[in-house]
Amino acid sequence: MRKTDRNIMSEFLTRYSTRTFSNQIPSRENVLDILEAARFAPSSGNEQPWRFVLGWKGTELHRHILETLTEKNQAWNEGTPVFLVLIAKQRFTRVDRENHWANFDLGSAWGFMQIQAQRLGIATHAMAGFDAEAISRLLELKEEFQAVVVVALGYYGDPANLSEKDQLRHGPKDRRLVEDSIWTE
Ligand SMILES: Cc1cc2nc3c(=O)[nH]c(=O)nc-3n(C[C@H](O)[C@H](O)[C@H](O)COP(=O)(O)O)c2cc1C
């Protein structure tokens, strides 16, 4: 379990990247609430470079997104209720130049989303393990758009459904102390 002596929101401690989901599909309303939280993330020049693609279980798009994942990720994502592809626009819209902070801003939006999802009892698990070219082709992304991660989203499932190896790494993982991340003060 995670522990802290600091006064932070409980969602930071309770959320974790699950590899098992229940069969319950989150409502569209709940998923929109999660994306609404992302809407209010800060971004360079208020560019809001984030874009989202939703693949709901049972649809062709869900199956195709699943196929772009690495073998290891595919193994635990068959039953994932919703895939959320997080995309960042790599060029500013108002001025014609590269946005070097696009992925940073998408990361902020992702942070907001995770905590809102946790508040709703919904789990999120980011994956970099996917074929970026395949997903660009699938979603017909223009060159300035980069699919950065695929997120698996749904209600937390029963760890008994996991392989022995995955059961061992299931649950909230601890972190190093903040003192070990502060270089100088
Ligand atoms: C950018 C990013 C990429 C990740 N890629 C994968 C992945 O491809 N497969 C996977 O199982 N987990 C992936 N993870 C999940 C991390 O392993 C996980 O967040 C980390 O071990 C901390 O655990 P926690 O999220 O449960 O606190 C990724 C997480 C992030 C933020």
The ligand as a MOL file (V3000), in Angstrom:
LIG
                    3D

  0  0  0     0  0            999 V3000
M  V30 BEGIN CTAB
M  V30 COUNTS 31 33 0 0 0
M  V30 BEGIN ATOM
M  V30 1 C 3.8170 6.9990 -20.5580 0
M  V30 2 C 3.4950 5.6810 -19.9020 0
M  V30 3 C 3.6300 4.5120 -20.6300 0
M  V30 4 C 3.3020 3.2770 -20.0530 0
M  V30 5 N 3.3220 2.1320 -20.8390 0
M  V30 6 C 2.8750 0.9750 -20.3380 0
M  V30 7 C 2.7410 -0.1670 -21.1760 0
M  V30 8 O 3.0110 -0.1400 -22.3850 0
M  V30 9 N 2.2890 -1.3030 -20.6020 0
M  V30 10 C 1.9610 -1.3880 -19.2760 0
M  V30 11 O 1.5280 -2.4540 -18.8320 0
M  V30 12 N 2.0440 -0.3130 -18.4740 0
M  V30 13 C 2.4900 0.8680 -18.9630 0
M  V30 14 N 2.5430 1.9840 -18.1560 0
M  V30 15 C 2.1400 1.9110 -16.7390 0
M  V30 16 C 3.3240 2.0890 -15.7990 0
M  V30 17 O 4.0950 0.9100 -15.7890 0
M  V30 18 C 2.8120 2.4540 -14.3850 0
M  V30 19 O 2.1640 3.7050 -14.4520 0
M  V30 20 C 3.9290 2.5170 -13.3610 0
M  V30 21 O 4.5140 1.2520 -13.1780 0
M  V30 22 C 3.4280 3.0270 -12.0130 0
M  V30 23 O 2.3880 2.2320 -11.5330 0
M  V30 24 P 0.9600 2.8340 -11.1640 0
M  V30 25 O 0.4570 3.6060 -12.3860 0
M  V30 26 O 0.0860 1.6550 -10.8440 0
M  V30 27 O 1.1180 3.7640 -10.0060 0
M  V30 28 C 2.8640 3.2260 -18.7050 0
M  V30 29 C 2.7300 4.4070 -17.9900 0
M  V30 30 C 3.0200 5.6220 -18.5640 0
M  V30 31 C 2.8020 6.8890 -17.7670 0
M  V30 END ATOM
M  V30 BEGIN BOND
M  V30 1 1 1 2
M  V30 2 1 2 3
M  V30 3 2 2 30
M  V30 4 2 3 4
M  V30 5 1 4 5
M  V30 6 1 4 28
M  V30 7 2 5 6
M  V30 8 1 6 7
M  V30 9 1 6 13
M  V30 10 2 7 8
M  V30 11 1 7 9
M  V30 12 1 9 10
M  V30 13 2 10 11
M  V30 14 1 10 12
M  V30 15 2 12 13
M  V30 16 1 13 14
M  V30 17 1 14 15
M  V30 18 1 14 28
M  V30 19 1 15 16
M  V30 20 1 16 17
M  V30 21 1 16 18
M  V30 22 1 18 19
M  V30 23 1 18 20
M  V30 24 1 20 21
M  V30 25 1 20 22
M  V30 26 1 22 23
M  V30 27 1 23 24
M  V30 28 2 24 25
M  V30 29 1 24 26
M  V30 30 1 24 27
M  V30 31 2 28 29
M  V30 32 1 29 30
M  V30 33 1 30 31
M  V30 END BOND
M  V30 END CTAB
M  END
